[in-house]
Amino acid sequence: MQETEIVEKTEKAWAELTTKIFDWIDTIVLGLPNFLIAVFVLILFILFAKYSSKLIDKLFRKSNAQDSIRTVSVKVFRVVIISLGIFISLGILNLNSVLTTVLGAAGVLGLAVGFALQGTLHNTFSGIIISFIPKLQIGDWIETNGFAGFVIDINLRSVIIQSVDYNLVVIPNSKIVDAPFKNFSRTPRGRIILTCGVGYESDLPKVQEITENAIKEIFEQRPGESIQFFYTEFGDSSINYQLRFWANVANQGDVYKAQHDAILAIKAAYNENDINIPFPIRTLDFGKNKFRSEKIDIRTVTD
C-alpha cells in the first residue's frame, strides 16, 4: 500500500514538474519575439547614443564652447539616451510592474545615497555649475584656495590645476564655487604695482618725471590707461612711492616679468641721473650725559 502511494506521489510530482517545464517553454517561445525586439531596441539606443554623442562632441569643438561644457553635455546626453532605451525595452517585455518597482527602489536608494554622499553630490553639481561659467575655462591661470596655476581639467568632481613647479593640484569643485578665485587669463591687460623709495635729498618732481619716462619707454599705455605715481610716506631712510602702470599679463609669470623689466629700467634711469635709492640705516644716538669723558695724563702713563 505504501509502495502504491509513493508511486502515485512520484507520478504526480513528475506530472506537475513536466507541466511547469512546458509552461516555461511556452512562455519563452511566446516571449522570444518580444525579447529579441527589446534587445534590438536597446542595441539601437546604445549605438544611437554612441554616434550622436560623437556628433555633438564635434559640434561643440567647432563652436566657442569651453571643453568642460562639451564633456559634461556629451556624458549627460549619452546617459539619458541609454536610460530611455532601457525603459522602452522593459516596456516591450511587458515588465511595467518591474519598471515601477525599479523606479520606486531607485528613488528610495537615491535618497539614502544622497544623504550618504552629500559632499560628493555637492562636488558634482558644483562641477556642472563651473562647466557653464564663462569666466573659468581650461587653459586659464587662476589663484584660488591658496594655489595658483593653469587649469588643465574641469570634471564633475574637481578642478585640476598645474602649478608653476609643474605639480598637479586637485581642488574639489565645491571649494571653487564657495570660495573666490582670481583669473589672470580673462583680461589681456593688467595693472602692475611697484613700490620703491628715494633719498630725502632727491628732487621729488624730477624723480617722478624720470620714473614715468622710464616706464613709458618699455610699456605702451593704451587709451584709457595711464601711469600713476604717488608718494606715500616719509620712511625711516627714504621717501617712498607707489607706481602703477599697465602691461600685457595673462598669468603670474607675466606679472613677475613686467615687474622685473620695470625695476631694471627704473634703476638704470636713476643711475644716469644720480638718484639715490637708500637702504635702511639705523643710527644710534648716544647722549652726552650717558658717557663720562676721563682725561688721561699721557705723561703719567708714560712714566
BATOR-235517 format. One record per atom (N, C-alpha, C): x, y, z; atom name; residue in one letter. Coordinates in steps of 0.001 Angstrom, whole numbers, plus 500000, padded with zeros to 6 digits. Example, Ala and Ser with C-alpha at 12.3 -4.5 7.8 and 13.67 -1.06 7.14 Angstrom:
<rs>
        X        Y        Z    a   r
   513190   494310   507800    N   A
   512300   495500   507800   CA   A
   513200   496700   507800    C   A
   512850   497750   507080    N   S
   513670   498940   507140   CA   S
   512900   500030   507870    C   S
</rs>
This chain:
<rs>
        X        Y        Z    a   r
   500834   498794   500000    N   M
   500000   500000   500000   CA   M
   500867   501254   500000    C   M
   501865   501190   500799    N   Q
   502765   502336   500868   CA   Q
   503512   502528   499566    C   Q
   503880   501401   498968    N   E
   504592   501499   497690   CA   E
   503697   502138   496637    C   E
   502414   501808   496655    N   T
   501481   502381   495678   CA   T
   501343   503885   495871    C   T
   501274   504353   497141    N   E
   501172   505786   497419   CA   E
   502419   506532   496973    C   E
   503563   505882   497200    N   I
   504817   506527   496808   CA   I
   504873   506688   495292    C   I
   504449   505646   494587    N   V
   504458   505705   493124   CA   V
   503498   506782   492631    C   V
   502310   506848   493250    N   E
   501336   507855   492827   CA   E
   501858   509279   493073    C   E
   502468   509499   494246    N   K
   503008   510824   494547   CA   K
   504143   511191   493594    C   K
   504969   510177   493274    N   T
   506083   510444   492349   CA   T
   505559   510807   490978    C   T
   504566   510069   490527    N   E
   503986   510347   489209   CA   E
   503322   511733   489189    C   E
   502655   512072   490308    N   K
   502003   513385   490381   CA   K
   503025   514519   490353    C   K
   504114   514328   491121    N   A
   505161   515360   491146   CA   A
   505815   515507   489791    C   A
   506060   514374   489164    N   W
   506675   514414   487823   CA   W
   505756   515117   486833    C   W
   504430   514838   486929    N   A
   503471   515465   486036   CA   A
   503436   516978   486254    C   A
   503468   517413   487534    N   E
   503465   518848   487821   CA   E
   504744   519513   487318    C   E
   505900   518808   487501    N   L
   507168   519367   487026   CA   L
   507181   519471   485510    C   L
   506648   518443   484863    N   T
   506585   518457   483400   CA   T
   505701   519601   482912    C   T
   504564   519770   483614    N   T
   503664   520855   483232   CA   T
   504340   522215   483385    C   T
   505074   522390   484499    N   K
   505793   523640   484715   CA   K
   506827   523882   483628    C   K
   507555   522843   483275    N   I
   508600   522991   482255   CA   I
   507986   523383   480917    C   I
   506892   522721   480574    N   F
   506243   523060   479306   CA   F
   505655   524481   479341    C   F
   505156   524871   480525    N   D
   504654   526248   480642   CA   D
   505788   527261   480443    C   D
   506935   526947   481029    N   W
   508075   527842   480849   CA   W
   508509   527914   479396    C   W
   508507   526737   478774    N   I
   508898   526703   477357   CA   I
   507924   527518   476517    C   I
   506625   527357   476818    N   D
   505624   528148   476091   CA   D
   505826   529643   476312    C   D
   506132   529994   477570    N   T
   506348   531412   477869   CA   T
   507558   531956   477121    C   T
   508630   531134   477110    N   I
   509846   531577   476409   CA   I
   509587   531705   474912    C   I
   508895   530706   474364    N   V
   508622   530736   472921   CA   V
   507734   531927   472570    C   V
   506702   532160   473400    N   L
   505811   533269   473112   CA   L
   506489   534618   473350    C   L
   507370   534650   474366    N   G
   508023   535916   474686   CA   G
   509307   536152   473932    C   G
   509768   535142   473186    N   L
   511040   535299   472470   CA   L
   511019   536451   471473    C   L
   509972   536615   470686    N   P
   509959   537771   469760   CA   P
   510087   539111   470497    C   P
   509320   539244   471582    N   N
   509417   540491   472348   CA   N
   510811   540680   472935    C   N
   511404   539562   473401    N   F
   512753   539651   473962   CA   F
   513758   540090   472896    C   F
   513658   539485   471723    N   L
   514577   539858   470643   CA   L
   514368   541320   470225    C   L
   513087   541716   470166    N   I
   512806   543109   469805   CA   I
   513364   544053   470868    C   I
   513191   543678   472153    N   A
   513692   544530   473242   CA   A
   515218   544659   473180    C   A
   515902   543526   472933    N   V
   517363   543567   472806   CA   V
   517772   544419   471611    C   V
   517046   544254   470516    N   F
   517351   545028   469305   CA   F
   517169   546524   469553    C   F
   516077   546888   470233    N   V
   515816   548301   470535   CA   V
   516905   548869   471450    C   V
   517294   548074   472453    N   L
   518340   548535   473376   CA   L
   519658   548758   472636    C   L
   520002   547822   471742    N   I
   521242   547971   470956   CA   I
   521160   549216   470079    C   I
   519977   549453   469478    N   L
   519809   550649   468652   CA   L
   520036   551921   469466    C   L
   519483   551973   470673    N   F
   519653   553162   471515   CA   F
   521117   553346   471925    C   F
   521797   552221   472218    N   I
   523218   552313   472589   CA   I
   524044   552853   471428    C   I
   523775   552316   470214    N   L
   524500   552794   469039   CA   L
   524163   554255   468731    C   L
   522873   554586   468889    N   F
   522478   555975   468659   CA   F
   523168   556915   469648    C   F
   523214   556501   470925    N   A
   523890   557320   471933   CA   A
   525370   557479   471612    C   A
   525989   556425   471129    N   K
   527418   556461   470827   CA   K
   527731   557436   469697    C   K
   527026   557275   468571    N   Y
   527353   558088   467394   CA   Y
   526794   559512   467493    C   Y
   525637   559666   468108    N   S
   525091   561014   468256   CA   S
   525925   561832   469239    C   S
   526460   561171   470278    N   S
   527323   561896   471217   CA   S
   528617   562331   470537    C   S
   529122   561508   469617    N   K
   530299   561915   468853   CA   K
   529988   563132   467985    C   K
   528787   563133   467380    N   L
   528387   564276   466561   CA   L
   528270   565534   467405    C   L
   527649   565399   468574    N   I
   527521   566548   469473   CA   I
   528895   567044   469913    C   I
   529794   566100   470157    N   D
   531153   566474   470553   CA   D
   531841   567282   469451    C   D
   531662   566869   468202    N   K
   532257   567611   467083   CA   K
   531652   569004   466955    C   K
   530328   569092   467155    N   L
   529678   570402   467072   CA   L
   530194   571347   468160    C   L
   530378   570807   469364    N   F
   530912   571631   470448   CA   F
   532339   572074   470149    C   F
   533127   571175   469538    N   R
   534514   571529   469230   CA   R
   534588   572642   468183    C   R
   533614   572660   467261    N   K
   533608   573706   466241   CA   K
   533104   575037   466800    C   K
   532333   574983   467870    N   S
   531809   576206   468467   CA   S
   532826   576789   469438    C   S
   532449   577871   470081    N   N
   533332   578535   471044   CA   N
   533108   578053   472473    C   N
   532312   576995   472627    N   A
   532047   576482   473967   CA   A
   533313   575892   474564    C   A
   533484   576064   475869    N   Q
   534678   575549   476515   CA   Q
   534607   574032   476650    C   Q
   535759   573412   476856    N   D
   535859   571956   476876   CA   D
   535049   571329   477994    C   D
   534985   571994   479143    N   S
   534240   571418   480256   CA   S
   532753   571290   479925    C   S
   532180   572290   479248    N   I
   530772   572222   478836   CA   I
   530579   571073   477855    C   I
   531503   570945   476924    N   R
   531410   569866   475932   CA   R
   531427   568501   476618    C   R
   532357   568296   477538    N   T
   532488   566995   478197   CA   T
   531248   566651   479002    C   T
   530770   567590   479802    N   V
   529594   567332   480640   CA   V
   528353   567097   479782    C   V
   528165   567892   478746    N   S
   526983   567763   477897   CA   S
   526955   566414   477190    C   S
   528094   565981   476672    N   V
   528160   564694   475965   CA   V
   527853   563543   476914    C   V
   528409   563574   478124    N   K
   528168   562493   479089   CA   K
   526706   562441   479512    C   K
   526128   563584   479803    N   V
   524716   563623   480220   CA   V
   523809   563142   479089    C   V
   524077   563575   477856    N   F
   523267   563144   476712   CA   F
   523333   561629   476535    C   F
   524525   561071   476663    N   R
   524681   559626   476483   CA   R
   523923   558855   477559    C   R
   523996   559295   478805    N   V
   523286   558603   479894   CA   V
   521777   558686   479699    C   V
   521279   559829   479281    N   V
   519838   559999   479080   CA   V
   519334   559081   477965    C   V
   520044   559007   476856    N   I
   519602   558170   475729   CA   I
   519602   556691   476097    C   I
   520666   556229   476754    N   I
   520731   554812   477131   CA   I
   519663   554484   478167    C   I
   519411   555372   479112    N   S
   518352   555136   480107   CA   S
   516990   555045   479439    C   S
   516747   555911   478462    N   L
   515488   555859   477717   CA   L
   515346   554534   476992    C   L
   516429   554031   476403    N   G
   516392   552736   475727   CA   G
   516076   551594   476672    C   G
   516624   551641   477888    N   I
   516342   550588   478873   CA   I
   514868   550601   479271    C   I
   514291   551768   479501    N   F
   512888   551862   479879   CA   F
   511972   551353   478763    C   F
   512283   551714   477518    N   I
   511457   551236   476394   CA   I
   511581   549726   476237    C   I
   512761   549169   476423    N   S
   512959   547723   476313   CA   S
   512180   546983   477387    C   S
   512170   547498   478603    N   L
   511380   546867   479665   CA   L
   509890   546942   479348    C   L
   509452   548035   478747    N   G
   508050   548144   478350   CA   G
   507686   547126   477282    C   G
   508581   546864   476330    N   I
   508318   545861   475282   CA   I
   508183   544476   475895    C   I
   508930   544207   476955    N   L
   508873   542905   477616   CA   L
   507706   542802   478590    C   L
   506833   543824   478582    N   N
   505674   543852   479482   CA   N
   506097   543764   480951    C   N
   507166   544420   481253    N   L
   507684   544444   482626   CA   L
   507421   545809   483259    C   L
   506224   546336   483000    N   N
   505892   547648   483551   CA   N
   505896   547639   485075    C   N
   505415   546524   485641    N   S
   505413   546428   487099   CA   S
   506840   546407   487639    C   S
   507712   545687   486911    N   V
   509122   545656   487313   CA   V
   509727   547045   487202    C   V
   509364   547745   486113    N   L
   509894   549095   485909   CA   L
   509441   550025   487039    C   L
   508155   549899   487433    N   T
   507659   550728   488525   CA   T
   508385   550416   489828    C   T
   508598   549125   490064    N   T
   509314   548718   491274   CA   T
   510744   549239   491270    C   T
   511393   549140   490093    N   V
   512770   549604   489973   CA   V
   512848   551113   490227    C   V
   511885   551854   489649    N   L
   511894   553302   489847   CA   L
   511653   553670   491312    C   L
   510732   552942   491957    N   G
   510494   553205   493372   CA   G
   511711   552898   494228    C   G
   512325   551741   493935    N   A
   513537   551382   494679   CA   A
   514656   552366   494410    C   A
   514738   552833   493152    N   A
   515780   553804   492804   CA   A
   515564   555111   493550    C   A
   514274   555489   493742    N   G
   514004   556715   494482   CA   G
   514439   556609   495928    C   G
   514098   555485   496567    N   V
   514497   555282   497965   CA   V
   516013   555186   498079    C   V
   516610   554420   497145    N   L
   518064   554277   497168   CA   L
   518749   555612   496906    C   L
   518176   556373   495974    N   G
   518760   557677   495679   CA   G
   518713   558614   496872    C   G
   517615   558546   497641    N   L
   517506   559374   498833   CA   L
   518564   558988   499866    C   L
   518746   557670   500042    N   A
   519752   557200   501005   CA   A
   521155   557569   500557    C   A
   521403   557361   499268    N   V
   522721   557698   498745   CA   V
   522965   559202   498825    C   V
   521894   559979   498608    N   G
   522032   561428   498678   CA   G
   522490   561898   500049    C   G
   521914   561284   501099    N   F
   522352   561645   502460   CA   F
   523775   561175   502724    C   F
   524117   559998   502194    N   A
   525456   559450   502462   CA   A
   526542   560163   501682    C   A
   526190   560678   500526    N   L
   527201   561280   499643   CA   L
   526917   562755   499397    C   L
   526598   563476   500446    N   Q
   526281   564890   500282   CA   Q
   527458   565657   499707    C   Q
   528668   565379   500226    N   G
   529847   566083   499727   CA   G
   530121   565779   498276    C   G
   529999   564492   497898    N   T
   530258   564101   496506   CA   T
   529237   564718   495569    C   T
   527954   564683   495960    N   L
   526922   565280   495110   CA   L
   527105   566789   495010    C   L
   527534   567400   496104    N   H
   527813   568847   496076   CA   H
   528896   569144   495053    C   H
   529934   568311   495039    N   N
   531005   568493   494059   CA   N
   530501   568287   492635    C   N
   529604   567295   492467    N   T
   529083   567004   491131   CA   T
   528270   568180   490591    C   T
   527339   568680   491390    N   F
   526531   569820   490943   CA   F
   527391   571074   490800    C   F
   528390   571205   491655    N   S
   529307   572339   491518   CA   S
   530096   572231   490215    C   S
   530456   570997   489838    N   G
   531157   570807   488578   CA   G
   530311   571206   487381    C   G
   529015   570905   487445    N   I
   528119   571320   486360   CA   I
   528032   572849   486304    C   I
   527956   573468   487479    N   I
   527900   574936   487520   CA   I
   529176   575537   486953    C   I
   530324   575005   487380    N   I
   531613   575530   486915   CA   I
   531751   575362   485404    C   I
   531249   574256   484881    N   S
   531378   573999   483441   CA   S
   530702   575065   482598    C   S
   529686   575711   483154    N   F
   528956   576724   482401   CA   F
   529308   578142   482827    C   F
   530386   578290   483620    N   I
   530867   579621   483990   CA   I
   531842   580098   482916    C   I
   531522   581149   482169    N   P
   532415   581584   481088   CA   P
   533723   582191   481594    C   P
   533767   582573   482864    N   K
   534966   583208   483415   CA   K
   535998   582206   483905    C   K
   535720   580913   483752    N   L
   536679   579889   484157   CA   L
   536708   578807   483091    C   L
   537835   578702   482381    N   Q
   537957   577747   481299   CA   Q
   539299   577032   481388    C   Q
   539368   575900   480708    N   I
   540616   575154   480654   CA   I
   541674   576002   479943    C   I
   542865   576066   480534    N   G
   543944   576879   479990   CA   G
   544130   578200   480698    C   G
   543170   578578   481568    N   D
   543277   579835   482314   CA   D
   544269   579684   483469    C   D
   544895   580799   483825    N   W
   545734   580848   485009   CA   W
   544923   581472   486133    C   W
   544725   580714   487220    N   I
   543892   581189   488314   CA   I
   544633   581067   489646    C   I
   544145   581826   490608    N   E
   544576   581711   492001   CA   E
   543332   581454   492840    C   E
   543333   580370   493625    N   T
   542195   580053   494465   CA   T
   542620   579082   495552    C   T
   542011   579217   496710    N   N
   542253   578315   497829   CA   N
   543736   578155   498159    C   N
   544500   579234   497967    N   G
   545919   579207   498294   CA   G
   546800   578588   497240    C   G
   546263   578258   496068    N   F
   547043   577657   494992   CA   F
   546904   578509   493724    C   F
   547897   578405   492859    N   A
   547883   579145   491593   CA   A
   548450   578262   490500    C   A
   547874   578355   489300    N   G
   548380   577566   488186   CA   G
   547413   577574   487017    C   G
   547784   576828   485960    N   F
   546947   576700   484773   CA   F
   545879   575632   485002    C   F
   544644   575923   484598    N   V
   543570   574932   484663   CA   V
   543755   573944   483516    C   V
   543984   572678   483838    N   I
   544191   571672   482793   CA   I
   543011   570716   482663    C   I
   542100   570726   483652    N   D
   540930   569845   483535   CA   D
   539836   570325   484470    C   D
   538599   570235   483984    N   I
   537414   570502   484795   CA   I
   536475   569318   484612    C   I
   536255   568553   485674    N   N
   535356   567416   485589   CA   N
   534270   567539   486645    C   N
   533475   566483   486789    N   L
   532341   566549   487710   CA   L
   532740   566422   489166    C   L
   534006   566196   489435    N   R
   534438   566084   490825   CA   R
   535367   567197   491261    C   R
   536232   567642   490363    N   S
   537268   568582   490789   CA   S
   537758   569414   489617    C   S
   538495   570463   489977    N   V
   539244   571277   489023   CA   V
   540723   570982   489256    C   V
   541430   570640   488201    N   I
   542841   570285   488315   CA   I
   543663   571416   487716    C   I
   544583   571950   488515    N   I
   545464   572996   488030   CA   I
   546908   572526   488118    C   I
   547721   573053   487214    N   Q
   549150   572750   487198   CA   Q
   549902   573967   487693    C   Q
   550551   573835   488836    N   S
   551226   574963   489459   CA   S
   552521   575287   488733    C   S
   553181   576351   489166    N   V
   554379   576823   488487   CA   V
   555509   575803   488582    C   V
   555486   574939   489599    N   D
   556509   573897   489711   CA   D
   556097   572605   488999    C   D
   555047   572684   488178    N   Y
   554547   571583   487351   CA   Y
   553933   570446   488162    C   Y
   553632   570682   489405    N   N
   552864   569716   490176   CA   N
   551379   569947   489951    C   N
   550596   568867   490026    N   L
   549155   568959   489822   CA   L
   548456   569142   491162    C   L
   547530   570065   491186    N   V
   546733   570334   492387   CA   V
   545273   570045   492058    C   V
   544667   569127   492804    N   V
   543264   568748   492594   CA   V
   542422   569460   493649    C   V
   541547   570347   493201    N   I
   540706   571134   494110   CA   I
   539249   570719   493906    C   I
   538549   570256   494938    N   P
   537129   569890   494793   CA   P
   536308   571054   494242    C   P
   535345   570716   493404    N   N
   534530   571761   492766   CA   N
   533820   572648   493778    C   N
   533379   572051   494889    N   S
   532663   572847   495889   CA   S
   533554   573939   496466    C   S
   534855   573674   496556    N   K
   535785   574691   497063   CA   K
   535888   575863   496084    C   K
   535824   575558   494787    N   I
   535899   576629   493779   CA   I
   534635   577473   493804    C   I
   533469   576802   493929    N   V
   532197   577522   493905   CA   V
   532018   578371   495168    C   V
   532438   577839   496312    N   D
   532202   578519   497584   CA   D
   533263   579556   497921    C   D
   534399   579550   497210    N   A
   535490   580477   497539   CA   A
   535773   581384   496334    C   A
   536273   582588   496584    N   P
   536635   583466   495458   CA   P
   537867   582937   494731    C   P
   537959   583228   493445    N   F
   539153   582876   492685   CA   F
   539529   584049   491787    C   F
   540801   584159   491513    N   K
   541327   585229   490671   CA   K
   541787   584631   489353    C   K
   541247   585151   488259    N   N
   541573   584637   486926   CA   N
   542378   585684   486170    C   N
   543645   585359   485882    N   F
   544514   586285   485164   CA   F
   544235   586280   483659    C   F
   543727   585158   483146    N   S
   543644   584970   481695   CA   S
   542421   585600   481057    C   S
   541436   585987   481843    N   R
   540221   586558   481269   CA   R
   540401   588002   480846    C   R
   541458   588662   481321    N   T
   541753   590049   480930   CA   T
   543143   590094   480317    C   T
   543275   590520   479054    N   P
   544586   590518   478405   CA   P
   545540   591553   478973    C   P
   545019   592573   479631    N   R
   545859   593623   480205   CA   R
   545633   593679   481710    C   R
   546709   594007   482431    N   G
   546596   594109   483872   CA   G
   547474   595228   484403    C   G
   547148   595697   485594    N   R
   547912   596785   486201   CA   R
   549006   596210   487093    C   R
   550207   596687   486878    N   I
   551361   596273   487662   CA   I
   551621   597325   488741    C   I
   551922   596882   489936    N   I
   552146   597795   491063   CA   I
   553544   597561   491621    C   I
   554317   598658   491723    N   L
   555665   598608   492298   CA   L
   555766   599637   493419    C   L
   556560   599335   494417    N   T
   556857   600298   495483   CA   T
   558369   600481   495564    C   T
   558782   601692   495842    N   C
   560208   601995   495930   CA   C
   560368   603245   496805    C   C
   561603   603648   497022    N   G
   561871   604846   497794   CA   G
   563126   605544   497309    C   G
   563183   606851   497484    N   V
   564348   607641   497085   CA   V
   564818   608444   498292    C   V
   566080   608897   498228    N   G
   566657   609627   499347   CA   G
   565970   610949   499613    C   G
   566097   611415   500835    N   Y
   565466   612669   501242   CA   Y
   566056   613870   500498    C   Y
   567261   613737   499965    N   E
   567889   614850   499259   CA   E
   567401   614964   497819    C   E
   566537   614045   497365    N   S
   566128   613986   495964   CA   S
   565164   615112   495615    C   S
   565208   615505   494321    N   D
   564221   616438   493763   CA   D
   562993   615613   493396    C   D
   561959   615674   494207    N   L
   560827   614749   494056   CA   L
   560091   614893   492723    C   L
   559793   616102   492226    N   P
   559145   616189   490911   CA   P
   560016   615598   489804    C   P
   561323   615789   489897    N   K
   562230   615223   488897   CA   K
   562233   613697   488975    C   K
   562215   613149   490180    N   V
   562160   611689   490349   CA   V
   560908   611124   489691    C   V
   559774   611789   489908    N   Q
   558529   611319   489301   CA   Q
   558616   611335   487785    C   Q
   559143   612411   487223    N   E
   559261   612528   485767   CA   E
   560178   611453   485198    C   E
   561310   611252   485811    N   I
   562262   610247   485320   CA   I
   561678   608841   485415    C   I
   560996   608564   486508    N   T
   560389   607235   486698   CA   T
   559314   606967   485649    C   T
   558435   607927   485422    N   E
   557364   607737   484445   CA   E
   557926   607598   483035    C   E
   558945   608364   482690    N   N
   559553   608252   481356   CA   N
   560218   606896   481160    C   N
   560843   606377   482219    N   A
   561480   605060   482115   CA   A
   560449   603974   481835    C   A
   559269   604095   482436    N   I
   558209   603102   482216   CA   I
   557606   603255   480818    C   I
   557421   604496   480375    N   K
   556816   604738   479059   CA   K
   557665   604163   477927    C   K
   558965   604109   478121    N   E
   559845   603622   477068   CA   E
   559689   602129   476815    C   E
   559278   601368   477800    N   I
   559204   599899   477626   CA   I
   557781   599351   477729    C   I
   556836   600143   478260    N   F
   555460   599669   478380   CA   F
   554505   600668   477731    C   F
   553833   600211   476681    N   E
   552858   601062   475997   CA   E
   551600   601199   476861    C   E
   551164   602425   477044    N   Q
   549933   602690   477778   CA   Q
   548839   603054   476770    C   Q
   547840   602212   476649    N   R
   546802   602371   475639   CA   R
   545773   603408   476093    C   R
   544883   603807   475164    N   P
   543835   604773   475550   CA   P
   543022   604271   476735    C   P
   542810   605158   477673    N   G
   542113   604773   478890   CA   G
   543034   604264   479984    C   G
   544309   604069   479642    N   E
   545294   603613   480618   CA   E
   546281   604749   480904    C   E
   546872   604732   482058    N   S
   547831   605772   482424   CA   S
   548775   605256   483492    C   S
   549902   605933   483592    N   I
   550852   605641   484658   CA   I
   550476   606482   485866    C   I
   550392   605867   487004    N   Q
   550050   606562   488239   CA   Q
   551238   606498   489196    C   Q
   551593   607659   489720    N   F
   552749   607776   490613   CA   F
   552297   608513   491861    C   F
   552491   607894   493026    N   F
   552065   608509   494280   CA   F
   553175   608379   495325    C   F
   553563   609511   495894    N   Y
   554403   609436   497078   CA   Y
   553505   609060   498253    C   Y
   553925   608079   499003    N   T
   553027   607514   500015   CA   T
   553427   607795   501452    C   T
   554723   607940   501728    N   E
   555098   608129   503128   CA   E
   556538   608607   503259    C   E
   556821   609204   504405    N   F
   558189   609508   504798   CA   F
   558715   608292   505567    C   F
   559555   607527   504925    N   G
   560076   606333   505563   CA   G
   561236   606627   506488    C   G
   561794   605575   507096    N   D
   562910   605737   508022   CA   D
   564141   606303   507334    C   D
   564374   605871   506079    N   S
   565575   606343   505377   CA   S
   565276   606810   503960    C   S
   564002   606865   503591    N   S
   563650   607261   502222   CA   S
   562240   607803   502178    C   S
   561956   608505   501092    N   I
   560585   608921   500795   CA   I
   560020   607883   499831    C   I
   559021   607169   500247    N   N
   558522   606020   499488   CA   N
   557397   606429   498546    C   N
   557306   605689   497441    N   Y
   556243   605942   496475   CA   Y
   555684   604629   495951    C   Y
   554508   604714   495344    N   Q
   553886   603571   494670   CA   Q
   553694   603919   493201    C   Q
   554078   602984   492337    N   L
   553984   603183   490891   CA   L
   553022   602151   490307    C   L
   552088   602639   489457    N   R
   551135   601745   488801   CA   R
   551175   601989   487303    C   R
   551229   600896   486549    N   F
   551212   601008   485092   CA   F
   550593   599748   484501    C   F
   550250   599810   483211    N   W
   549563   598706   482540   CA   W
   550529   597914   481669    C   W
   550267   596583   481562    N   A
   551099   595709   480731   CA   A
   550265   594503   480307    C   A
   550786   593764   479322    N   N
   550130   592533   478884   CA   N
   550446   591417   479881    C   N
   549443   590961   480585    N   V
   549641   589895   481567   CA   V
   548510   588881   481441    C   V
   548885   587609   481311    N   A
   547898   586536   481238   CA   A
   548085   585516   482350    C   A
   549176   585642   483112    N   N
   549415   584755   484236   CA   N
   550392   585429   485198    C   N
   550664   584762   486294    N   Q
   551523   585358   487310   CA   Q
   552945   585551   486797    C   Q
   553395   584664   485900    N   G
   554719   584821   485322   CA   G
   554863   586113   484536    C   G
   553802   586502   483832    N   D
   553836   587770   483095   CA   D
   553936   588954   484049    C   D
   553279   588843   485208    N   V
   553356   589916   486205   CA   V
   554783   590053   486719    C   V
   555409   588932   487042    N   Y
   556786   588976   487524   CA   Y
   557726   589528   486449    C   Y
   557500   589148   485191    N   K
   558352   589627   484100   CA   K
   558209   591137   483930    C   K
   556984   591658   484028    N   A
   556771   593100   483909   CA   A
   557430   593842   485065    C   A
   557313   593313   486265    N   Q
   557976   593935   487407   CA   Q
   559492   593913   487249    C   Q
   560006   592805   486758    N   H
   561449   592668   486521   CA   H
   561951   593723   485543    C   H
   561274   593850   484396    N   D
   561696   594830   483383   CA   D
   561568   596256   483911    C   D
   560519   596518   484673    N   A
   560330   597858   485213   CA   A
   561434   598212   486205    C   A
   561800   597287   487056    N   I
   562864   597552   488038   CA   I
   564192   597828   487340    C   I
   564503   597043   486310    N   L
   565746   597276   485569   CA   L
   565751   598666   484929    C   L
   564631   599046   484321    N   A
   564562   600344   483648   CA   A
   564659   601495   484650    C   A
   563966   601388   485763    N   I
   563984   602462   486773   CA   I
   565374   602589   487386    C   I
   566011   601471   487705    N   K
   567345   601534   488309   CA   K
   568354   602148   487343    C   K
   568270   601795   486044    N   A
   569178   602372   485054   CA   A
   568963   603882   484930    C   A
   567704   604314   484934    N   A
   567406   605748   484843   CA   A
   567899   606485   486083    C   A
   567770   605898   487246    N   Y
   568255   606536   488470   CA   Y
   569780   606635   488476    C   Y
   570442   605623   487957    N   N
   571907   605669   487889   CA   N
   572385   606795   486982    C   N
   571692   606996   485854    N   E
   572083   608053   484919   CA   E
   571864   609440   485510    C   E
   570923   609580   486400    N   N
   570575   610891   486953   CA   N
   570999   611049   488425    C   N
   571847   610151   488899    N   D
   572374   610220   490267   CA   D
   571270   610315   491323    C   D
   570246   609498   491141    N   I
   569166   609432   492134   CA   I
   569441   608249   493053    C   I
   569418   608515   494321    N   N
   569791   607512   495304   CA   N
   568565   606728   495775    C   N
   568705   605395   495782    N   I
   567713   604521   496416   CA   I
   568359   604019   497701    C   I
   568087   604656   498821    N   P
   568803   604304   500050   CA   P
   568343   602971   500621    C   P
   569289   602330   501273    N   F
   568917   601132   502002   CA   F
   568690   601522   503451    C   F
   567918   600749   504216    N   P
   567605   601130   505599   CA   P
   568871   601298   506433    C   P
   568929   602392   507165    N   I
   570070   602696   508033   CA   I
   569556   602935   509443    C   I
   570203   602342   510395    N   R
   569849   602583   511782   CA   R
   570979   603379   512438    C   R
   570657   604547   512951    N   T
   571637   605421   513599   CA   T
   571432   605375   515103    C   T
   572469   605047   515800    N   L
   572412   605005   517264   CA   L
   572942   606317   517809    C   L
   572099   607080   518486    N   D
   572462   608395   519008   CA   D
   572585   608298   520524    C   D
   573825   608247   520994    N   F
   574058   608187   522440   CA   F
   574222   609595   522983    C   F
   573423   609972   523951    N   G
   573503   611310   524541   CA   G
   574805   611516   525308    C   G
   575234   612773   525403    N   K
   576484   613077   526097   CA   K
   576410   612720   527573    C   K
   575191   612808   528114    N   N
   575062   612558   529542   CA   N
   575212   611085   529888    C   N
   575284   610211   528843    N   K
   575416   608787   529110   CA   K
   576861   608313   529127    C   K
   577798   609212   528863    N   F
   579209   608859   528888   CA   F
   579972   609849   529749    C   F
   580974   609420   530417    N   R
   581879   610297   531146   CA   R
   583222   610283   530465    C   R
   583665   611440   530103    N   S
   584974   611567   529461   CA   S
   586023   611744   530541    C   S
   586963   610913   530561    N   E
   588031   610995   531541   CA   E
   589323   611357   530832    C   E
   589929   612403   531302    N   K
   591202   612834   530726   CA   K
   592336   612017   531325    C   K
   593162   611529   530498    N   I
   594289   610701   530928   CA   I
   595581   611484   530707    C   I
   596364   611574   531724    N   D
   597646   612271   531618   CA   D
   598630   611351   530931    C   D
   598946   611715   529710    N   I
   599844   610882   528902   CA   I
   601197   610734   529573    C   I
   601613   611825   530228    N   R
   602941   611743   530864   CA   R
   602942   610747   532012    C   R
   601807   610700   532713    N   T
   601746   609743   533829   CA   T
   601786   608322   533334    C   T
   601045   608096   532208    N   V
   601033   606734   531632   CA   V
   602432   606372   531135    C   V
   603083   607393   530556    N   T
   604409   607121   530000   CA   T
   605398   606810   531112    C   T
   605318   607620   532210    N   D
   606210   607380   533321   CA   D
   605951   606016   533948    C   D
</rs>
